[in-house]
Amino acid sequence: MEEKQWYLEYQINKNRPGLLGEVASLLGMLRINIMTINGVENQRRGMLIKSQNDEAILRLKYILETMDFITLRKIREPKLRDLLAVRHGRYIERDEDEKKLFRFVRDELGLLVDFMAELFKKDGHRLIGIRGMPRVGKTESVVAASVCASKRWSFLSSTLLRQTIRSQLADDELSEDHIYIIDGIVSTMRASERHQMLVSEIMRLPATKVVEHPDIFIRETEYTLDDFDYIIELRSEEGEKITYEAVESGFSSFDIS
């Protein structure tokens, strides 16, 4: 039987010497291999484990539930957030009501890049929106995630170095393996009809598209929030308000990079 990966997380109720050794010994006796281990916020420990026997995982669950020094929180097939929590030692902040919404601050750019890289590795259509004020690191994070995912990227519109508005792409840029980056302000409020036709063509392509300023993009096109698979918010610090007031007043004092 092929080995299957699981995510194990437990809360440490009373930390004492030898506790991790006891858990590791239990896993060894059940012939469950530890792949990765890390602390995961608030006295929790997370592990990626592998086993060829689902029954051994059930036995592990029952035994851990009887231990006084820990409280079993999760034992399941790993989700993306679990994998990133073990790598980085913390969970990505996810909105309780809007499950597609994930929040980051600038100090967490490494975690954000890792998160997007995992999304970029998946095949097929995927529409990702990223909100944030100017110069917070939106575009740079998308490019870095593309590199981490070993994907090529193409700007349809951008203000990263200078204003970019494409009206056509080269043949080698039309690929389902590409990451397409769209500035929602530039593409809807500054671009030509030819550019908008190109954006429509790319939106139909079964590939990953990343739209910066998705709220403006939604307002000016036929797309809605429901069309987005993920919405990412990036702030300079906790509590920063993401606004478009300067954009509404005519871009006079707002460098939308």
BAGUMI-39349 format. One line per field, with one value per residue: residue number from 1; residue in three letters; x, y, z of N, C-alpha, C in turn. Coordinates in Angstrom, 3 decimals, m for minus. Atoms other than C-alpha are relative to their C-alpha. Layout:
BEGIN
pos [NUM|...]
code [ALA|...]
n.X [X|...]
n.Y [Y|...]
n.Z [Z|...]
ca.X [X|...]
ca.Y [Y|...]
ca.Z [Z|...]
c.X [X|...]
c.Y [Y|...]
c.Z [Z|...]
END
This chain:
BEGIN
pos [1|2|3|4|5|6|7|8|9|10|11|12|13|14|15|16|17|18|19|20|21|22|23|24|25|26|27|28|29|30|31|32|33|34|35|36|37|38|39|40|41|42|43|44|45|46|47|48|49|50|51|52|53|54|55|56|57|58|59|60|61|62|63|64|65|66|67|68|69|70|71|72|73|74|75|76|77|78|79|80|81|82|83|84|85|86|87|88|89|90|91|92|93|94|95|96|97|98|99|100|101|102|103|104|105|106|107|108|109|110|111|112|113|114|115|116|117|118|119|120|121|122|123|124|125|126|127|128|129|130|131|132|133|134|135|136|137|138|139|140|141|142|143|144|145|146|147|148|149|150|151|152|153|154|155|156|157|158|159|160|161|162|163|164|165|166|167|168|169|170|171|172|173|174|175|176|177|178|179|180|181|182|183|184|185|186|187|188|189|190|191|192|193|194|195|196|197|198|199|200|201|202|203|204|205|206|207|208|209|210|211|212|213|214|215|216|217|218|219|220|221|222|223|224|225|226|227|228|229|230|231|232|233|234|235|236|237|238|239|240|241|242|243|244|245|246|247|248|249|250|251|252|253|254|255|256|257]
code [MET|GLU|GLU|LYS|GLN|TRP|TYR|LEU|GLU|TYR|GLN|ILE|ASN|LYS|ASN|ARG|PRO|GLY|LEU|LEU|GLY|GLU|VAL|ALA|SER|LEU|LEU|GLY|MET|LEU|ARG|ILE|ASN|ILE|MET|THR|ILE|ASN|GLY|VAL|GLU|ASN|GLN|ARG|ARG|GLY|MET|LEU|ILE|LYS|SER|GLN|ASN|ASP|GLU|ALA|ILE|LEU|ARG|LEU|LYS|TYR|ILE|LEU|GLU|THR|MET|ASP|PHE|ILE|THR|LEU|ARG|LYS|ILE|ARG|GLU|PRO|LYS|LEU|ARG|ASP|LEU|LEU|ALA|VAL|ARG|HIS|GLY|ARG|TYR|ILE|GLU|ARG|ASP|GLU|ASP|GLU|LYS|LYS|LEU|PHE|ARG|PHE|VAL|ARG|ASP|GLU|LEU|GLY|LEU|LEU|VAL|ASP|PHE|MET|ALA|GLU|LEU|PHE|LYS|LYS|ASP|GLY|HIS|ARG|LEU|ILE|GLY|ILE|ARG|GLY|MET|PRO|ARG|VAL|GLY|LYS|THR|GLU|SER|VAL|VAL|ALA|ALA|SER|VAL|CYS|ALA|SER|LYS|ARG|TRP|SER|PHE|LEU|SER|SER|THR|LEU|LEU|ARG|GLN|THR|ILE|ARG|SER|GLN|LEU|ALA|ASP|ASP|GLU|LEU|SER|GLU|ASP|HIS|ILE|TYR|ILE|ILE|ASP|GLY|ILE|VAL|SER|THR|MET|ARG|ALA|SER|GLU|ARG|HIS|GLN|MET|LEU|VAL|SER|GLU|ILE|MET|ARG|LEU|PRO|ALA|THR|LYS|VAL|VAL|GLU|HIS|PRO|ASP|ILE|PHE|ILE|ARG|GLU|THR|GLU|TYR|THR|LEU|ASP|ASP|PHE|ASP|TYR|ILE|ILE|GLU|LEU|ARG|SER|GLU|GLU|GLY|GLU|LYS|ILE|THR|TYR|GLU|ALA|VAL|GLU|SER|GLY|PHE|SER|SER|PHE|ASP|ILE|SER]
n.X [0.843|m0.783|0.059|0.925|m0.431|0.994|m0.407|0.304|m0.237|0.505|m0.244|m0.757|0.654|m1.063|m1.253|m0.959|m1.059|0.310|1.335|m0.141|m0.564|1.067|0.840|m0.802|m0.114|1.306|0.061|m0.915|0.594|1.093|m0.635|0.375|m1.211|0.093|m0.644|m0.323|0.573|m0.253|0.970|1.024|0.780|0.743|m0.274|0.426|m1.044|0.536|m0.858|0.386|m0.370|0.353|0.295|0.580|1.139|0.976|0.372|m0.994|0.366|1.144|m0.522|m0.707|1.010|0.609|m0.991|m0.278|1.166|m0.023|m1.161|0.380|m0.878|0.279|1.348|m0.041|0.798|0.252|m0.707|0.736|m0.825|m0.432|0.447|m1.073|m0.299|m0.752|m1.373|m0.689|m0.151|m1.156|m1.206|m0.258|0.265|1.227|1.050|0.434|1.262|1.095|1.230|0.939|1.239|m0.331|m1.056|m0.989|m0.779|m1.179|m0.626|m1.424|m0.674|m1.247|m1.010|0.272|m0.125|m0.474|1.163|0.884|m0.602|0.131|1.425|0.361|m0.737|0.752|1.175|m0.442|m0.413|1.176|0.356|1.348|0.412|0.014|0.041|m0.436|m0.037|m0.873|0.250|m1.058|m0.370|m1.208|m1.344|0.025|m0.665|0.936|m0.542|m1.243|0.345|0.526|m1.137|m0.811|0.737|m0.109|m1.333|m0.006|0.826|m0.609|0.941|m0.256|1.046|0.116|0.810|0.922|m0.044|m0.770|m0.739|m1.125|m1.148|0.633|1.335|0.033|1.325|m0.239|1.135|m0.178|m1.052|m0.739|0.521|m0.495|0.634|1.360|m0.193|0.728|m0.987|m0.407|0.717|0.320|0.134|0.840|0.310|1.417|0.238|m0.545|0.700|1.403|0.215|m1.001|m0.438|0.734|0.919|m0.817|m0.501|1.111|0.283|m1.043|0.326|1.136|m0.517|m0.799|0.901|0.622|m1.042|m0.077|m1.285|0.121|m0.016|m0.053|0.500|m0.199|1.147|1.151|1.271|0.186|0.209|1.379|0.905|m0.050|0.175|1.137|m0.374|0.452|m0.850|0.197|m0.866|m1.346|m0.223|m0.670|m0.268|m1.102|m0.193|m1.357|m0.079|m1.298|0.100|1.358|0.958|m0.062|1.188|m0.248|0.990|m0.210|0.521|m0.839|0.262|1.273|m0.158|m0.670|m1.379|m0.894|m0.999|m0.095|m0.820|0.625|m0.956]
n.Y [m1.198|m1.229|m0.857|m1.118|m1.099|m0.533|m1.132|0.193|m1.193|0.112|m1.092|0.426|m0.509|m0.168|0.372|0.610|0.724|1.345|0.128|0.256|1.343|0.976|0.005|0.580|1.440|0.575|0.066|1.066|1.309|0.215|m0.031|m1.247|m0.796|m1.459|m0.653|m1.374|m0.381|m1.406|m0.641|m0.705|m0.988|0.213|1.299|1.121|0.626|0.620|1.003|0.758|1.398|0.933|1.361|0.893|0.680|m0.933|0.481|m0.523|m1.395|0.050|0.376|m1.170|m0.962|0.439|m0.080|m1.404|m0.584|0.403|m0.590|m1.182|m1.141|m0.611|0.117|0.197|m0.999|0.382|1.095|0.014|m0.175|m1.396|m1.061|m0.941|m0.790|0.863|0.117|m1.268|m0.197|0.771|m0.628|m1.354|m0.106|m0.745|0.134|m1.153|m0.551|0.194|m0.619|0.999|0.013|0.099|1.006|m0.185|m1.193|0.244|m1.277|m0.008|m1.293|m0.031|0.829|1.399|0.184|1.354|0.878|m0.311|0.531|1.464|0.293|m0.189|0.969|1.259|m0.187|m0.076|1.329|0.757|m0.181|m0.437|m1.380|m0.473|m1.457|m0.457|m1.447|m0.453|m1.377|m0.605|m1.369|m0.076|0.327|0.932|1.226|0.891|0.518|0.712|1.295|0.859|0.407|0.929|1.263|0.653|0.600|1.153|1.060|0.330|m0.414|m1.260|m0.975|m1.082|m1.137|m0.595|m1.410|m0.135|m1.244|0.397|m0.837|m1.081|0.463|1.025|0.365|0.852|0.228|1.341|0.795|0.877|1.373|0.785|m0.492|0.547|1.357|0.315|0.094|m1.371|m0.806|m1.274|m1.025|m1.089|m1.096|m0.249|m1.420|m0.341|0.724|m0.403|m1.443|m0.705|0.812|m0.054|1.109|1.163|0.588|0.633|1.245|0.943|0.434|0.930|1.254|0.679|0.442|1.261|1.017|0.811|m0.276|m0.850|m1.442|m0.761|m1.353|m0.990|m0.897|0.729|m0.700|m0.877|0.903|0.478|m1.130|m0.489|1.105|0.880|0.991|m0.238|0.605|1.451|0.569|0.144|1.177|m0.472|m1.425|m0.208|m1.375|m0.238|m1.290|m0.350|0.382|0.374|m1.089|m0.977|m0.025|0.030|m0.892|m0.429|m1.358|m0.814|0.449|m0.585|m1.434|m0.252|0.462|m1.147|0.091|1.421|0.823|1.301|1.072]
n.Z [0.000|0.110|m1.173|0.085|m0.865|m0.916|m0.835|m1.415|m0.810|m1.374|m0.939|m1.182|m1.209|m0.994|0.652|m0.915|0.718|0.492|0.593|1.431|0.148|m0.200|1.204|1.082|m0.266|0.335|1.462|0.429|m0.299|0.953|1.324|0.663|0.181|m0.098|1.133|m0.386|m1.296|m0.328|m0.862|0.780|m0.745|m1.243|m0.636|0.834|0.804|1.206|0.633|1.175|m0.246|1.069|m0.424|1.010|m0.616|m0.565|m1.335|m0.938|m0.252|m0.925|m1.310|m0.494|m0.426|m1.254|m1.079|m0.294|m0.679|m1.415|m0.672|m0.782|0.210|1.295|0.549|1.446|0.707|1.392|0.654|1.262|1.187|m0.100|0.886|0.309|m1.198|m0.912|0.507|m0.222|m1.446|m0.439|0.554|m0.488|m1.424|m0.288|0.992|0.776|m0.493|0.953|m0.461|m0.518|0.786|1.426|m0.054|1.076|m0.323|m0.833|m0.352|m0.312|m0.145|0.767|m0.670|0.322|1.446|0.272|m0.109|1.126|1.222|m0.074|0.191|1.409|0.819|m0.042|0.858|1.390|0.462|0.417|1.407|0.320|m0.255|m1.389|m0.013|m1.316|m0.162|m1.077|m0.419|m0.800|0.333|0.841|m0.494|m1.124|0.434|0.687|1.260|m0.279|m0.583|1.066|0.824|m0.793|m0.098|1.312|0.048|m0.920|0.590|1.298|1.040|0.688|m0.230|0.969|m0.401|0.957|m0.387|m1.234|m0.223|m0.858|0.356|0.752|0.377|1.047|0.510|1.179|0.898|0.542|m0.618|0.909|0.019|m1.129|m1.222|m0.048|m0.513|m1.222|m1.063|m0.308|m0.976|0.622|m1.032|0.498|m0.909|0.222|0.263|1.319|1.066|0.174|m0.002|0.794|1.138|1.263|0.269|0.371|m1.246|m0.704|0.731|m0.396|m1.365|0.108|0.561|m1.019|m1.073|0.428|0.087|m1.223|m0.632|m1.194|0.183|m1.251|0.233|m1.062|m0.120|0.568|m0.202|1.161|1.140|m0.085|0.233|1.378|0.947|m0.279|m1.012|m1.369|m1.027|0.059|1.035|m0.549|m0.840|m1.209|m0.161|m0.938|m0.438|m0.496|m0.679|m0.582|m1.399|m0.407|m0.150|1.068|0.842|1.440|0.607|1.378|0.068|0.886|1.367|0.411|0.228|1.268|m0.029|m0.051|m1.069|m0.364|0.895|m0.192|0.273]
ca.X [0.000|1.286|2.180|m0.384|0.370|m1.503|m1.435|m1.312|m1.709|m2.015|m2.230|0.326|m1.591|1.490|4.925|7.389|10.672|10.240|6.736|7.775|9.823|6.778|4.697|7.521|7.952|4.221|4.401|7.382|5.583|2.679|5.134|4.130|6.932|7.440|8.173|8.146|7.566|7.214|5.574|2.303|1.197|m0.103|1.573|0.558|2.735|2.098|3.480|3.341|3.345|3.149|1.648|0.805|m1.997|m5.109|m5.888|m2.642|m3.822|m7.119|m5.232|m3.003|m6.076|m7.619|m4.393|m3.676|m7.204|m6.456|m3.267|m3.625|m0.696|m1.953|m5.238|m5.569|m6.768|m6.424|m5.565|m6.518|m5.224|m3.163|m4.670|m2.584|m2.883|m1.610|1.453|2.298|1.721|4.306|6.792|6.381|5.188|1.896|m1.432|m2.416|m5.156|m8.403|m11.681|m14.254|m17.196|m15.557|m13.528|m11.807|m10.295|m6.742|m4.917|m1.184|1.015|4.258|6.378|4.841|5.924|7.780|4.621|2.558|4.979|4.952|1.133|0.754|3.453|1.426|m1.662|0.312|1.484|m2.072|m3.272|m6.334|m8.238|m7.684|m8.575|m6.812|m7.376|m4.867|m5.752|m3.301|m2.091|0.757|4.287|3.230|4.718|1.781|3.404|6.793|5.153|3.309|6.524|8.476|5.729|5.842|9.579|9.095|6.447|8.748|6.154|6.630|4.696|3.434|2.169|m0.968|m0.960|1.218|2.894|5.772|8.607|6.643|3.100|2.571|m0.513|m0.269|m2.491|m1.035|1.184|3.880|3.070|5.277|3.331|0.025|0.257|m1.820|1.404|1.743|0.829|m0.970|m0.780|m3.410|m3.604|m7.343|m7.088|m4.885|m6.785|m10.241|m9.687|m6.663|m6.506|m7.598|m10.281|m7.577|m6.102|m9.477|m10.070|m6.734|m7.723|m11.030|m9.163|m6.752|m9.578|m11.024|m7.704|m7.470|m4.539|m3.876|m4.710|m3.804|m5.725|m4.376|m7.064|m9.854|m12.581|m12.016|m11.819|m15.162|m16.779|m15.720|m16.260|m18.847|m16.946|m18.102|m16.463|m17.935|m15.717|m12.596|m11.207|m9.048|m8.841|m5.592|m5.203|m1.691|m1.159|1.898|0.697|m2.318|m5.364|m4.256|m7.269|m7.193|m8.909|m9.321|m10.335|m7.351|m8.068|m11.640|m10.384|m8.449|m5.117|m3.669|m1.872|m1.785|1.014|m0.782|2.262]
ca.Y [0.000|3.473|5.834|8.548|11.977|13.376|16.588|16.233|19.171|19.214|21.829|21.553|21.880|21.463|21.545|19.242|17.581|14.513|15.291|15.486|12.317|10.464|11.522|10.627|7.217|6.559|7.378|5.061|2.159|2.642|2.786|6.323|8.476|12.136|14.215|17.761|19.261|22.832|24.968|26.467|29.436|29.493|26.390|24.210|21.767|20.686|17.675|16.236|12.465|9.496|6.070|3.086|2.063|4.162|1.976|3.123|6.735|5.842|4.153|7.216|9.441|7.352|7.245|10.979|11.781|10.021|11.998|14.679|16.876|17.569|18.162|16.762|19.513|18.103|14.874|14.977|14.928|18.144|21.275|24.076|26.135|23.162|22.751|26.442|26.466|23.720|25.495|28.958|28.279|30.132|29.954|32.309|34.673|33.739|35.660|33.789|34.771|35.103|31.916|33.002|36.085|35.853|38.682|39.438|42.294|43.346|41.569|38.311|38.618|35.294|33.521|35.313|34.349|30.709|30.720|32.147|29.837|26.829|28.268|28.928|25.306|24.115|23.643|25.174|28.420|30.340|33.975|35.674|39.244|41.157|44.346|46.790|50.360|51.601|50.275|47.617|44.802|43.392|43.052|42.028|39.234|37.923|37.870|36.180|33.554|32.857|32.246|29.944|28.003|27.751|29.560|32.241|35.459|38.187|41.667|42.630|45.910|47.233|50.270|48.354|50.115|52.201|52.082|48.918|48.383|45.447|45.108|41.797|38.991|36.977|33.385|32.003|34.087|32.406|29.341|27.652|27.440|31.240|33.570|36.643|39.840|42.553|45.950|46.412|50.212|50.543|47.914|49.360|53.108|53.909|51.272|51.044|48.800|46.507|46.027|45.241|42.656|41.042|40.949|39.280|36.694|35.909|35.683|32.840|30.980|28.036|29.578|31.584|35.282|37.725|41.009|43.866|46.262|43.699|46.020|48.529|45.670|44.326|47.756|48.471|45.008|42.255|40.203|39.861|38.859|35.371|34.900|35.132|31.982|33.854|37.426|38.454|41.621|42.967|45.787|47.645|46.963|45.578|47.807|49.780|50.839|49.960|52.779|54.057|57.631|59.173|57.050|58.354|61.939|61.453|59.869|63.312|62.417|58.650|56.612|53.316|51.072]
ca.Z [0.000|m0.892|1.929|2.595|4.073|7.068|9.080|12.863|15.224|18.988|21.723|24.518|27.799|29.982|28.417|30.123|29.171|27.027|25.746|22.094|22.560|23.858|20.859|18.462|20.155|19.802|16.103|15.731|17.414|15.009|12.069|11.233|9.823|10.749|7.641|9.073|12.514|13.747|16.399|15.132|17.261|20.831|22.267|19.337|17.454|13.869|12.030|8.559|8.930|6.568|7.012|4.817|7.161|7.790|10.807|12.418|12.058|13.777|16.609|16.924|17.163|19.936|21.966|21.635|22.801|26.117|26.888|29.589|28.583|25.064|23.253|19.747|17.416|13.893|12.189|8.528|4.988|4.751|3.265|1.779|4.965|6.978|4.772|5.030|8.798|9.268|6.981|8.503|12.041|11.734|9.953|7.170|8.341|6.643|6.868|8.944|6.751|3.315|2.977|m0.245|1.483|2.906|4.712|4.962|6.153|4.513|7.151|5.886|2.252|2.441|3.571|0.917|m1.858|m0.702|m0.589|m4.094|m5.480|m4.323|m6.032|m9.219|m9.391|m9.966|m13.532|m15.147|m14.807|m11.598|m10.948|m8.052|m6.882|m4.780|m2.902|m1.379|m1.280|m3.525|m2.990|m0.497|m2.615|m4.604|m8.026|m6.653|m4.661|m7.727|m9.775|m6.949|m6.558|m10.307|m10.053|m7.042|m8.949|m12.024|m14.130|m16.748|m16.269|m18.573|m17.713|m19.599|m17.690|m14.902|m13.345|m11.729|m13.584|m16.048|m17.311|m19.357|m21.522|m23.926|m26.964|m28.111|m26.842|m28.577|m29.507|m26.737|m24.188|m25.025|m22.833|m20.163|m18.156|m17.945|m15.083|m16.431|m14.364|m14.827|m13.141|m12.689|m12.752|m15.822|m17.825|m17.220|m16.925|m19.077|m21.804|m25.424|m26.849|m28.313|m24.871|m23.380|m26.117|m25.198|m21.520|m22.456|m24.523|m21.689|m19.147|m21.207|m21.269|m18.800|m16.951|m13.778|m13.869|m11.091|m10.966|m8.866|m7.630|m8.228|m6.876|m9.682|m12.198|m10.972|m11.064|m14.648|m16.214|m16.308|m13.725|m10.108|m6.841|m7.313|m10.371|m8.202|m6.629|m4.113|m2.840|m1.141|0.919|1.553|4.059|5.281|8.827|10.659|10.429|7.376|5.320|1.624|m0.294|m3.837|m3.010|m4.791|m7.850|m7.950|m7.888|m11.133|m10.224|m9.540|m6.312|m6.459|m8.017|m8.615|m8.667]
c.X [0.882|m0.163|m0.895|0.424|m1.170|0.573|m0.491|0.309|m0.580|0.396|0.752|m0.645|1.012|1.299|0.972|1.051|m0.461|m1.335|0.071|0.563|m1.049|m0.888|0.747|0.143|m1.303|m0.154|0.887|m0.582|m1.132|0.493|m0.501|1.236|m0.291|0.778|0.494|m0.667|0.351|m1.023|m0.954|m0.855|m0.593|0.158|m0.556|1.208|m0.662|1.012|m0.604|0.519|m0.444|m0.221|m0.567|m1.318|m0.941|m0.424|0.980|m0.302|m1.187|0.457|0.744|m0.988|m0.577|0.971|0.265|m1.146|m0.054|1.140|m0.386|0.802|m0.237|m1.473|0.116|m0.933|m0.361|0.791|m0.788|0.987|0.355|m0.613|1.170|0.382|0.776|1.464|0.796|0.209|1.214|1.295|0.360|m0.313|m1.214|m1.000|m0.234|m1.331|m1.057|m1.279|m1.012|m1.246|0.254|1.215|1.056|0.947|1.131|0.731|1.459|0.434|1.375|1.098|m0.150|0.139|0.493|m1.128|m0.959|0.527|m0.139|m1.440|m0.382|0.720|m0.727|m1.265|0.388|0.381|m1.176|m0.352|m1.425|m0.266|0.005|0.076|0.255|0.017|0.905|m0.212|1.186|0.301|1.278|1.263|0.008|0.645|m0.878|0.638|1.263|m0.270|m0.519|1.139|0.854|m0.684|0.051|1.345|0.051|m0.773|0.544|m0.958|0.483|m1.163|0.038|m0.898|m0.913|m0.089|0.687|0.557|1.237|1.231|m0.458|m1.362|0.076|m1.448|0.209|m1.269|0.117|1.148|0.710|m0.543|0.453|m0.532|m1.422|0.077|m0.815|0.929|0.518|m0.779|m0.220|m0.343|m0.700|m0.162|m1.435|m0.340|0.443|m0.831|m1.416|m0.193|0.993|0.281|m0.916|m0.935|0.772|0.561|m1.120|m0.429|1.026|m0.277|m1.146|0.442|0.764|m0.884|m0.694|0.998|0.058|1.377|m0.255|0.111|0.012|m0.392|0.294|m1.146|m1.271|m1.326|m0.294|m0.283|m1.447|m0.981|m0.104|m0.195|m1.230|0.294|m0.498|0.972|m0.110|0.896|1.422|0.087|0.647|0.093|1.066|0.064|1.391|0.080|1.421|0.045|m1.448|m0.870|0.058|m1.243|0.399|m1.103|0.378|m0.460|0.812|m0.195|m1.276|0.154|0.851|1.472|1.023|1.095|0.313|0.803|m0.441|0.942|m0.200]
c.Y [1.253|0.854|1.213|1.071|0.521|1.228|m0.249|1.289|m0.209|1.225|m0.555|0.641|0.266|m0.493|m0.542|m0.735|m1.387|m0.164|m0.306|m1.397|m1.081|m0.110|m0.654|m1.511|m0.711|m0.152|m1.123|m1.380|m0.343|0.006|1.166|0.882|1.488|0.607|1.401|0.304|1.449|0.457|0.822|0.844|m0.530|m1.401|m1.185|m0.548|m0.688|m0.946|m0.462|m1.415|m0.857|m1.389|m0.798|m0.596|1.026|m0.413|0.511|1.461|0.057|m0.359|1.165|1.025|m0.382|0.142|1.452|0.661|m0.367|0.668|1.319|1.240|0.699|m0.148|m0.112|0.994|m0.444|m1.252|m0.286|0.021|1.481|0.905|0.958|0.813|m0.817|m0.087|1.280|0.270|m0.750|0.642|1.294|0.196|0.828|m0.218|1.309|0.483|m0.096|0.593|m1.070|m0.121|m0.192|m0.901|0.173|1.163|m0.328|1.321|m0.187|1.429|m0.116|m0.857|m1.482|m0.284|m1.405|m1.015|0.220|m0.595|m1.522|m0.424|0.127|m1.000|m1.335|0.092|m0.037|m1.371|m0.827|0.328|0.529|1.449|0.306|1.519|0.478|1.520|0.371|1.485|0.533|1.407|0.017|m0.388|m0.909|m1.334|m0.976|m0.658|m0.811|m1.387|m0.971|m0.523|m1.020|m1.351|m0.765|m0.697|m1.248|m1.183|m0.480|0.269|1.285|0.945|1.047|1.081|0.377|1.499|0.092|1.419|m0.293|0.866|1.224|m0.536|m0.955|m0.286|m0.779|m0.121|m1.333|m0.689|m0.811|m1.419|m0.802|0.506|m0.521|m1.468|m0.185|m0.078|1.367|0.535|1.373|1.023|1.214|1.045|0.432|1.444|0.355|m0.638|0.490|1.490|0.773|m0.669|0.153|m1.201|m1.267|m0.678|m0.742|m1.295|m1.080|m0.541|m1.010|m1.353|m0.789|m0.521|m1.306|m1.153|m0.800|0.098|0.894|1.473|0.670|1.438|0.852|1.003|m0.661|0.748|0.967|m0.838|m0.496|1.115|0.367|m1.099|m0.827|m1.019|0.414|m0.664|m1.525|m0.661|m0.237|m1.221|0.375|1.520|0.134|1.484|0.126|1.415|0.250|m0.403|m0.347|1.245|1.061|m0.106|0.037|0.805|0.328|1.445|0.868|m0.380|0.648|1.487|0.318|m0.283|1.132|m0.145|m1.436|m0.751|m1.438|m1.129|m1.132]
c.Z [0.000|1.251|m0.264|1.007|0.826|0.703|1.423|0.743|1.390|0.813|1.205|1.227|1.115|m0.622|1.039|m0.805|m0.433|m0.675|m1.488|m0.240|0.170|m1.237|m1.158|0.172|m0.348|m1.506|m0.529|0.224|m0.970|m1.448|m0.843|m0.044|0.134|m1.166|0.377|1.323|0.291|1.028|m0.839|0.946|1.309|0.593|m0.788|m0.752|m1.191|m0.614|m1.314|0.211|m1.177|0.571|m1.164|0.469|0.625|1.407|1.054|0.344|0.964|1.408|0.639|0.547|1.358|1.172|0.385|0.756|1.477|0.779|0.668|m0.375|m1.337|m0.346|m1.508|m0.672|m1.414|m0.329|m1.283|m1.161|m0.101|m1.060|m0.228|1.227|1.028|m0.417|0.268|1.483|0.527|m0.510|0.725|1.483|0.367|m1.128|m0.745|0.573|m1.092|0.576|0.404|m0.868|m1.492|m0.142|m1.092|0.292|0.983|0.215|0.388|0.304|m0.646|0.634|m0.333|m1.495|m0.351|0.040|m1.157|m1.297|m0.039|m0.264|m1.472|m0.900|m0.026|m0.859|m1.468|m0.562|m0.520|m1.448|m0.131|0.354|1.491|m0.039|1.423|0.016|1.157|0.241|0.788|m0.475|m0.836|0.771|1.213|m0.371|m0.752|m1.226|0.238|0.566|m1.056|m0.875|0.756|0.122|m1.322|m0.143|0.873|m0.573|m1.343|m1.154|m0.654|0.269|m1.100|0.576|m1.158|0.254|1.352|0.114|0.853|m0.262|m0.781|m0.423|m1.190|m0.369|m1.286|m0.834|m0.728|0.737|m1.068|0.113|1.220|1.346|0.146|0.396|1.275|1.202|0.428|1.197|m0.633|1.082|m0.595|1.094|m0.283|m0.271|m1.412|m1.108|m0.233|m0.155|m0.858|m1.344|m1.218|m0.131|m0.367|1.246|0.723|m0.688|0.366|1.404|m0.031|m0.530|1.060|1.129|m0.354|m0.057|1.307|0.656|1.213|m0.376|1.374|m0.311|1.230|m0.042|m0.557|0.145|m1.150|m1.244|m0.026|m0.344|m1.468|m1.052|0.385|1.082|1.384|0.970|m0.024|m1.037|0.507|0.898|1.329|m0.053|1.085|0.339|0.606|0.553|0.496|1.462|0.303|0.111|m1.079|m0.886|m1.467|m0.682|m1.436|m0.189|m0.959|m1.458|m0.537|m0.335|m1.226|m0.015|0.229|1.048|0.379|m1.049|0.163|m0.368|0.975]
END
